Amino acid sequence: MNNRKNIVGEIINFRGLIYSPINEQGVVFLFGKVAHEFGMYVEVIRTHYPDCVAKRFIGKGRWEEINIEFEYKSSAFKSHLAKAEETDMVVCWEHDWDKLPKHIEVLELKEEIKKLENVSVETPDKISKSSEYDVAEHLKRVPKQLGVLFQETDRRILLLGDKVYNKAAKYRIYYYSPKRVFASIKLMQSGLNIVLFTNAKKIKGVEPLGNNNYAQKWGRVYVKDRKDVTIAINALKKSLGWLNYCVDNNLKTGWYAEAED
């Protein structure tokens, strides 16, 4: 009789992965499901250093190469410190080590997937709509004048940096730093609903989004006419700066990230 029993993690039910990773292999599998959400495409995955070589989109038709190490917890990277200078990113389920070399970017999947749209798993014989969306589809749902307002806002967001780009999803248009999402826009009949990263700082025109349990580092601003655009763009410029600061310093940016003291 085979007494082998499977041990699984917490239920996350994310894009066909029912349970959270409990080891490095689970992290690799999950990363494969979301890499494109962070503008990355895998070139090589292997069993020797680096675990992964990928290209990341940095805007205007340009890509940068990044060496990635996979770990279940970031603290496991201690055993690879000799390779630290050659490592660009640690992809992990949980970031639990604040002494990771500052030049190494951390992608903590446990927090980052909470910001991503989930996709229901269906039987193979059911044909689903493509998961790729277009900004034009969003514009069809709103009055023409609101579409013009969005286009002006969108144009000015993309001018915030030559690495900033956007990507349409089912419900929102997301804006990348390019390392992470720093803002998103939902086109509504009454105006533009913009959610943006604040790092729990007060930004003019931005209202807090969450509470003590979630979204402490996120806020919201509405654009209803042209006079609101400048206020929103100034806020988004600060949002982009705070997002890049947190990524560069390995500070959490996820939906459930708590404000630092």
Secondary structure, 3 states (H helix, E strand, C coil): CCCCCCCCCCEEEECCEEECCCCHHHHHHHHHHHHHHHCEEEEEECCCCCCEEEEEECCCCCEEEEEEEEEEEHHHHHHHHHHHHHCCEEEEEECCCCCCCCCCEEEEHHHHHHHCCCCCCCCCCCCCCCCCCCHHHHHCCCCHHHHHHHHHHHHHHHCCCCCCEEEECCCCEEEECCCCEEEEEEEECCEEEEEEECCCCCCCCCEECCCCCCCCCEEEEEECCHHHHHHHHHHHHHHHHHHHHHHHCCCCCCCCCCCCC
